[in-house]
Amino acid sequence: MQRQTAKEVAEVISRYVNGAGTEDISALADEILWDHRTLQQQTFGLMMTCIEKWARVGLTPNFDARNEYTVKLCKMMFEAVKDEWYGRVPLI
């Protein structure tokens, strides 16, 4: 089996969350929490990388009222943890 590309995985995630309700999102989070502990750590790294990139997206054309709340909240979150995040041991 060939490994999926980042673009393919991102499309699967986008299709899942498109129209997903709170219960669907919670169920996905539950599944991730039952994954292997090392994979949980790597998944968290993915989420933190998304938060970091969203915190910076306000400086790019890929920002408008539709994702404004995400960008603003990620800026606040990342500001609170950036020193710890940048001092981390690489996850991979």
PyMOL commands that set and color helices and strands:
alter all, ss='L'
color gray80, all
select helices_A, chain A and resi 6-17+22-33+37-57+68-86
alter helices_A, ss='H'
color red, helices_A
deselect
rebuild
show_as cartoon
